[in-house]
Amino acid sequence: MLARFDASFASIDTVAIPESPLDSEVFEHVLENDVRLIITVPYQGSFHWRFSNSGNLWTLNTETYELTEITPNGSVLRSERMELDPIPVTPEEKVGVRDQLGWFIQEGGSVYLTRIPSTKPVVLGLFAEDSGHLWVGRIALEPDGEGRLFDVFDPDGRFLGTLRLPFRLTLHPEPIVRRGILYGISTDESGAASVVVATVERPGSRLQP
């Protein structure tokens, strides 16, 4: 449970933390001191949630690309599922998992490529504007589209369209949109990070960097 407080630290209510419906596969290794190393198998679906500006919560199941609005006590208000085909995991991506989890292997853990899924979700996560609009980060099929594609939904969960940014925008740390101004972190082809500030213009959902 989460407790919510107003600006004067007076208690408002309590909120049930949404529970993930996913049963994720993991790689596990036990060290000599009985410490367990547990890491999630890459390319599986994930579960995310954010508060809406109405006081409810939005959840995102990336495995099924399903957005659900729930009340603080967990009652479902509405749900929107996007029917998009999952993206195949390439042989190169599977082999690359060994490099990605090299530290785990060095500690004595085993990484079995047969447990890597054959497909991956089409979306990565979400963030919300102060207006209540939701942005869902899409996985791009082309290399130059990485971090640029976002599906945008209105505060009621209606799909408005897919937005392609003129810059890359990372979801971690999470972007902030306040009064029509987006603040976030962008990376270039070499991985160098920089702060980006852009205006969000509607209608048309255009961004001006």
Secondary structure, DSSP 8 states (H G I E B T S, - for coil): -EEEE-TT--EEEEE----------EEEEE-TTS-EEEEE-TT---EEEEE-TTS-EEEEETTTTEEEEE-TT--EEEEEE-----EE--HHHHHHHHHHTHHHHHTT----GGGS-SEE-SEEEEEE-TTS-EEEEE--SSGGGTTTEEEEE-TTS-EEEEEE-SS---SSS--EEETTEEEEEEE-TT--EEEEEEEEETTTTEEE-
